[in-house]
Amino acid sequence: MNCVMALWVMISPWMLRISHQGNVLASCFIGGFILLVVSLWGAIGQWTIWGIVISAACGIFFVVQPFLGHYINGAYWGIVVPGIITLFLDYWTWQTYPSLGLRRGTGT
């Protein structure tokens, strides 16, 4: 599911009609690409704690980034909502995979 969020973030500047802003286009494409690579890495292999950390960092970036840039009002939520969904999916993955350790006192 994070792959879908990554693809949305990568194409969102064109869908939200804010692709004319260079900083928005670059940050969405680079952040989305990093999330896509990490998500595919977790889907093909097995999730590691570093995959969750990098994915969560991307989710936090997507939540914060629209408020730092010069987005038009309606475009905020087109990036913030996928960021929140990414954070929820990262939390869910962390709770689902017991091999990740470091939760509920089961440190590795």
Buried (B, 14 or more C-beta within 10 A) or exposed (E): EBBBBBBBBBBBBEEBEBBEBEEBBEBBBBBBBBBBBBBEBBEEEEBBBEBBEBBBBBBBBBBEBBEEBEBEEEBBEBBBBBBBBBBEBBEEBBEEBEEBEEEEEEEE
